[in-house]
Amino acid sequence: MTEPIGEEAETESTAEFRSVDEQIALTLDAAVRPRPVRVAISEAQGLLCAEEVVAEHALPGFDQAAVDGYAVRSVDVRTAGDEPVQLPVVGEIAAGSRQPRRLQPGQAVRVDTGAPLPTLADAVVPTGYTDGHQAKVTVHRGVPSAGYVRRAGEDVQIGDVAVRKGDTIGSAQVGLLAAVGRAKVLVYPRPRVSIVSVGDELVDIDRTPSIGQVYDVNSYALAAAARDAGAEVSRVGIVSSDPKRLREIVEGRLLMSEIVVVAGGAGGSAGDEVHAALSDLGRIDMTRIAMHPGSVQGFGRLGPDSVPTFLIPGNPMSALVVFEVLVRPLIRAARGVRNPHRRMVGARLLSSVTSTKGRKGFLRGQLLRDEGNGEYLVQPLGTSGAHLLASLAEANCLVNVDEDLTEVSAGEQVKVTFLAQRA
């Protein structure tokens, strides 16, 4: 059985808490999509198309052979299924040939896959249907008109929409853009996210911590999570808690980011100092959220461009959960993704869990599939404590426990949120 997680184990009234759904709606309302930019199609993969790409050229641009074989008039080989038909081979056309050729009735031309058909030819007899001779070919099997031929415009015709606005550009879309002759395409760029870590106890990973010091985990972990969500990430790293210095750094990041995340900016006296240092850049709402871990957090729209800014806990486990629940959907929305949320499924618990009353729990788990009936099963990970980062590394899902539940028994159904899939 798992237990309430660290900082969330207290039993204070939750009447002043905001629900998770309300906080998600509030943050998503702040999503700002970066202005479209035109990039080379080789740089467009993974981005959302910002225009309707209309084909100015047909695909294919000419009638071409779909297989290696012999270009013929189908009428000349229609009886080949009853008895072999012999045709003189009057030439050969290779793929890429630009030499026009005309086929006469009762003739054949040897063609490679992708080669343009000669005039009057309306079909291709595959080499396997013949004896393969080069001077006079014997055809053992007929083909219908248009058989083994890719007609001009069969794939895309002039005026067709090749890639639609809002489509994610994957390898197939890049190939299609190239096929219709587009060198560049208008896309929505990745939202720029700046990750700042605050804490006088922090040292970077290239140094050895002294007594009382710990490695800066958050700037690395959150930067990785932001990249996974599709952002262009600037890992600012450790910033002094000195109010003037902190304010200068964050103010600078607001000018070059669509989202700013300050880890270590919520909770305790350190969180109060961060809030005070940034308060003149805009309003930061510090209403507690009815979730665990990570109920202590802040959100505001700072700077002249009202950039969405998160103050999240310094505890790495809590920081990653808050990022997953609130920051990741905002990044996805800023990218223009139609559904910014991860997939959720129902699963049966393999062991019981406990949760904090009045708060929605996001507990790490390992999602499995019953090979017999296809049912999803979930094994909660970790026994206690918001600090168990290792168990989150083993998790492939978050178990969602409703606010009104304090315990869910083994065998009961719960909702789980998929995390990134392992390769």
N, C-alpha and C positions, 0 to 999 in steps of 0.2 A: 504493500500500500504506500502510495506517496503521501506527503504531508503538505500543508500550506507552505508556500515558498517564501523563505527568508523574510524580507521586508514587508511581505503581504500578510504575515501571520497575525498582525494586530487586529483587534475586533472593534475598532471605532465605528461610529455610525456612518453609513454611506449616503445619508440623505442629501449631502452637499456634493456628491459625486456626479459627474456627467457619464452617461452610458457610452460604451465603445462605439455603438452605431452612430450616435450623435457626434462624437469626436471625428469619426471617419468622414461623415457628411460635411462637417465644418472644414476639415483639411482639404477634401476633394474640391470644395467650392473655391479654394485658393489656387487650383491648378492653372498654370499659365503655359501654354504651348509656345516653344520658341518659334521665331519667324522662319518660314521656309527658306532654304538655300538650294542652289543648284550645284550638284556635285557630279563627278564622273561616275558612270554606272559601276565601276570597279570599287567605288567607295560607298555605294548605297546599300550594301547588304545589311539587313537587320533594321533598317530605318523604314519609316512609313512614307509612302508616296504622297506628295502634296498636290498632285495634278492628275487629270485624266490624260493618259498617254494615248493619243490617237495615232493609229498606224498610217503612215504616209506611203508605205510600200506594202504590196501583198506578200504573204508568206505561205508557200514558196512563191517566188517571183516569176516562175515559169513552170510548165509541165515537166516533171522530171521522173526518172526511173526510181522506183522504190526498192528494187533489187538488181543484182547483176543478172543480165540475161540478154534478150533480143527484142528490140523495138519492132513491132509489127502492126499491121492492120488486123484487128480482131476477126474481121470477116474472113481473112485469109487462112486462119487456123481453127475456124469453128468446127471442122470435121475431124480434127486431130485425135479426138477421143475414140473415134471409130477406126480410123486407120492413119498411120503416120503421114505427116505433110512435110515435104521438103521445100525449103526456100533458099534462094541464093543470098549470101551475106555480102552486102555491097559496101561495107565500111564499118568503122568503129568510132564510138563517141565516148571520150573519157569524162569523168567529173571535172567541171571547170572549163570545159571546151566552150569557146565562143564562136566556133565556125558553124554557120548555119548549114543544115543538110536536109534534103528532101527525099522522102521515101516514096518509091513507086509501088503500085499494086503488085502483090506477089513477091515482095522483097522483104528482107530483114536487115537490121543494123545492130551490131553488137554494142551494148551499152553497159557502163558501170553504174553502180548505185549513185544517185544524185546527178547523173548526166542529163542534159536537156534532151527531150524527145525530138526526133526529126519531124518535119512537117508531114502530115497525114497519118503518122503513127498514133494509135489511140490505146495501145496496150503494150505490156512487156511480158514476154514469156520467160519465166525464170530458167536459169541454166539447167536446173535439175529436171525440168520437163523436156529436155532435149538431149541430143548426143554430144553437144558442146563443140561441134566442128566449126571452123572459122571460115571456110569457103562456101560450103553448102550445109545448112543445119537441118536436121530432122527433128520435127516437133512431134512429141508423143502425146501431148495433152493440150487442149485448147484453153484460152483465157477469154473472159468477157471484155467488152469495151470498158476502159478505165482500170482494167485489172493490173495490179502492181504498178500503178501510176499515182504519183502525188500531183494533184491538179493545182494549177496556179490559184492562190487565194484559198486553198482548202483549209489551211490552218488559221490564217488571219487575212481578212480582206481590207482594202484601202477604206479608211473611215471607221474601222472597228476600234473599240477601246482595248488596247493591249494590256495595260495595267491601270487599275482603277485607283482613284484618290482614296486614301485610307488603307490600302493594301500594304501589308508588310512585304518588303522586297527581300525575297529569298533567292536561292541560286536559280530557280526556275524563272523568276521574274527578271533577274539579271540577264539570263540567256535570251528571254523573249525581247527585252529591250535591245539587246545587241542584234537580234534577228530582224527587228524592224528598223534598224539603222539609227538608234538613239545612242549618242555618245554620252549625254548628260541627262539628268532627270532632277526635277524639283522634289525635295524631300523635307520632312520635318527633322531637324537635327536632334541629337540626344540632349535632353535637359542637362544643364551643368549643375552638379551637386558638389558643394564644398563640405568637407568633414573636418571638424575642429575638436580636439581633445583638451579638456581643461582639468588641471589637477596638479598641485605642487608636489604630489607624491609620485608623479609619473616620470619615467625615463624611457628613452627610445631603445629599441631592441639591439642597437649596436653598443650599448653600454651595460655595465654590470650594476644591478641595483644595490644600493646600500641598505642598511637597516631602515625600515619604514618606507622604502620605495618599491614600486612595482612597475613592470613593463607596461607601456602604452599598448593595450590590446585593441581598444575601441577604434582608433583611427584606421587601423589595418582591417579589422573585421567589418566595420561599417562601410569602408571604401569598397571592399569586395562585394558586400551585399548590394551596394548601389550599382556597381558594374553589372552584377547579375540581373538587376532590374532594368538595365538598359540605359544607364546614365553615363555621361562623360564626367569622370570623377577627378576632383582635386583634393588630395589628402594633405590638408594643411599640417596635420600632426599636432604636437603638443604646444599649447599656448599658455603663457603665464596667467595666473588668476589675478594679476594686477589689473584693476579696473580700466585704467587708461590704455594699457597695452591690449587687453582683450577687446575693448571697444574699437580700437584702431584696426585690429585684424578682422573682426567681424564686419565692420563698416566697409572695409576694402573688398571682402568676399561678396557682399551684397551687390556690388557693382558688376560682378562677373559671374553670377550664379542665378539659377532659377530656383534653387532650394539650398538652404544652409542647415546643417545639423551640428549642434554643439553637444557633445557627449560630456557628462560630468556637470551639466548645467542645470540639473534639477535635483532637489533633495538636500536637506540639511543646510548648515550655514554657508557652505560653498555654493549651493544652488541659489541662495538668497543674494549672495554677492554677484553672481553672474547675472541674475535677473536685474539687479540694481544697475550694473554696469551697462546693460543693453537697453534699459527701459526708455532712454531718450531717443532711441532709434525707431521707436514705434511701440504699440501696445502688445504686451505678451500676456496671454491668458494662462494663468497657473492653476485653473480649476483641476482638481484631481479627477482621474478617470477610473471608472469602475471596472478595472482589469487587474490581473496579476499574472506575472510580475509586471512592474513598470507603471503603477498607478500615479506616481509622482513624476510629472512631466509638464512642459510648457509649450505653447504654440503661439506664434504671432506672425504678423506680416510687417517686416521691417524695411527701413530705407525708403528712398524716394520712389522705388518701383514696387513697393509692398511685396517684397520677396518672402515666400513662406519659410519660416524659421522654426526649427524644433529645438527645444531644450530637453534632453533625455537623460536618464540616469547614467552614472558612471560605472555601475556594475555591468560588466560585459554581457552577462546572460540577459539581464533586464533590457539593456540597450538594444540587443539584437532582436528581442521579441517586440519591443516598441517599434523598432524599424520595420520589422516584418508586417506588423498589423497596421501601422499608420503611414510610415514614410514610403514604403514600397508602392502601395496603391497610388500615392500622389505622383511618384516618378512615372508610373505606367500611364496615369491619366495625362500627365504633361507630355508624354510621347504621343498621345492621341489614341492609345489602345482602347478598343471599344469596351472591353470588360477588364478593368484594372486589377481585379481580385484573382487570387489563385483558386484553382479548382478545389472543391470540397466534396467529400463523400461520407456516407454513413459507414461505421465500422463497429464491430463488437469488441468490447474490452476483454483482454486476456487476464488482467488483474485490476483490482479496484483502485480508485483514486479519491483523494479528498481535495476540496477546494475551499476558498474563502467565501463565506456567505456575502451576497450583495455585490460580488465582483465576478466578471467573466474570466474564467481561467484559460490560459494558453499553456498547456503542459506538453513537454516534449515527448515524442513517442516514435515507435518504429512500426510502420504500416506493412502488413503482410497480406498475402492472398491465399485463401484456402483452395488448393488445387482441385479438390473434389467438387465443390459447388460454386467456386468463384467468389465466395463471400470475403469481404474485407475484414481483417482482424487487426487490432492495434495493441501493442505492448508498451505501456508507459515506461519511460526511462528515468533514471535518477530516483533517489529516495527522499531527498529534501534539499532545500537551499537554492537560492537564486544564483549562486556562484558556480554551479556545476556546468561550466562551459563544455567540458568533455562530453557530457551526455547530449548536448545540443549538436555537437559534431557527429554523433552517432544517429541523431534523429533524422527521419525523412518526412515527418509530419508534426503538426501541432494538434493536440487533442483539445477541442473546444468544450468547456464546461460552463453551462448556463449560470447566470448570476444567482438564481434561486436554489441552486444545489450546493450542498456541502460534501456530499459523497456520492459516487457512482460505483455500483458494485460490478464485479467481474461478470461478464455475460451480457451486460446491458449495452444498448446501442448509443454511440456518441457521434458527433460530427467531427471530422478531422480535416485539416487543411494541408494539402500537399506542399512540401518544401521542394527545393531544387532537386532534380533527379541526378543521381550519380551516373557517371559515364560507364 
